Amino acid sequence: MKPGPLPAVDVPDDMAGAAGLPRWGRLPTRLGVTEPGPEEPLAVVAMGPAGAGRPEVLARLLQTDPGMLGVPAGGWLVVRHAQVPTRAAYVPGYRRPHSYGADLLAAGPALARPPRRVELSLPKPLLRHFSLVDTPDTDVLGAAGGQVLRDAAGRAGAVLFVIAADQTFTAAELNLLAEAARARVEVFFAVTAGSGGWAQVPDGTVTTEDTGVSVAPAGAADPTPVDPVAVTVEAHRAALLAAVPGLADARWFPLAGGDAADLRRALVGWAADEGLRRASAEPPVLPGSHGRVPVVAEPGDWSEQLDRQARTYSRRIRQHLALELANIHLRVVQEIVFGAGCAGLPQVLDREMEALSLLATAQCDQAVRRLVEEAAGRVFGTPLPAGVVRRLHAPMRWVLADQQGEQELDRVMLVTSTGGVAGLAGTGATDALASCPGVARVEVLPPIAVALSGGCWQHWRSPGNHDPNAARAWAQRALREIELELSREVSRRFEVVRLSLDGVLSDAVDHGILLA
């Protein structure tokens, strides 16, 4: 089962029938936490507000120095297992990562813009079970960053939420945790003392931290033991369950001292169970992966229906992306005027482009899968085994490469300092854009990738460029260019998919059998 963004909007039956779409035609309209796929690598995504001590918690889990886990502001950190420690920064606009030393004294590379992610490899036993992913503070993620975080959490399978004793859950955090509760995502909570310490107890009370016996103030009832750590954890848990009752079984770990051994054991236990579940979720050989598949369709209008469906899906996706870009424009203008200002414009817009890229890729992937299933079902009959669909992908990629050239589709769209869009193709160009990379893609098309070039950071962080009106005009021009480029890109992608699928199925119809 492959995870897909949620929720989606139904197509009315009359519209679907008129367009030649299947009655179940749906496309995702936003990214969300979804059930982890069996092929995704195990990972734990750490999140939480600023000031909660999240880097220190991760350092205690890994038994390393917190300075090893530092990344530039706004970047993600992915920690994997390796025998030799390495550290590399993945920067959009470059085909290769920038490597630098994995020790505390190593200086980071001089980069034109902040990296989307930093990958740190360490020879730590815990990382043999899963990867650790640290995210930016939830305070600065915004709407787009929250969508990227939702996507990463769904693919990883587990979330570690770190909160301090004197902090409270925000509405955005509760919404994300509620989505995680509805999906098959395990949530762990770590509570730290923070800057304010643990919960306050009445004056004159001797807590269990001091003597193990509590003495009540004068005039009070008989003393009962008061543990400020337990009181703090229970208060946080009650506040969470009032908004997200689905997390009643989530485990809580107060980190008052020690090396977080209990939390480490719990994460390892989850990884063992989840690894077995994912390994058994999908058969090693899909039905229909081998053997001949006879053609049951007579020569007819299946090719015309494929053409109509491809054009309809392409139009719907372009319309969805245009609406999303209009919403992005409103959020960016709000940040320019009331939030990050001109200096923060590149970071805000780049995060929006990452979420937009994930959404556009998910929409195209889902539409292409349905095109293949519907067209192949008319040719080979329904229900169509999953292995037959998988077998169609390889010849489609071959035909696609002959007709269009895969390098022309596998490229990055970079927003320039002048508000235009430039292309960067080549192996590794799109790898640098993922904040939390997952399993290697098995889809027909490469991902859609949009990012800001380093020139945008240099321009808007210069001392003389702090005019909000100029920033708003530049953002409007850049978003308009992105809309035009994405519209052309989506149209081109569905045209080459239509031609490649038509060629593969026509060959099968001519021979009366699928030999791929």
ABEGO torsion letter per residue (X at the ends): XBBBBOBBBBBBAAAAAAAGBBAABBBBABBBBBBBBAABBBBBBBBEBBGAGAAAAAAAAAGBBAAAABBBBGBBBBBBBBABBBBBBBBBGBABBBBBBABAABBBBBBABBBABBBBBBBBAAAAABBBBBBBBAAAAEAAAAAAAAAAAAAAGBBBBBBBAABBBBAAAAAAAAAAAABBBBBBBBBBAEAAEBBBBBBGBBBAAAAGBBBBBBGBBBBBBBBAAAAAAAAAAAAAAAABAAAAABBBBBBAEEAGAAAAAAAAAAAAAAAAAAAAABBABBBGABEBBBBABBBBAAAAAAAAAAAAAAAAAAAAAAAAAAAAAAAAAAAAAABAEAAAAAAAAAAAAAAAAAAAAAAAAAAAAAAAAAAAAAAAEOBBBAAAAAAAAAAAAAAAAAAAEAAAABBBBBBBAAGBBBBBBEBGAAAAABABBBBBBABABBBBBBBBBAAAAAAAABAABABAAAAAAAAAAAAAAAAAAAAAAAAAAAAAAAAAAAAAAAAAAAAGBBAX
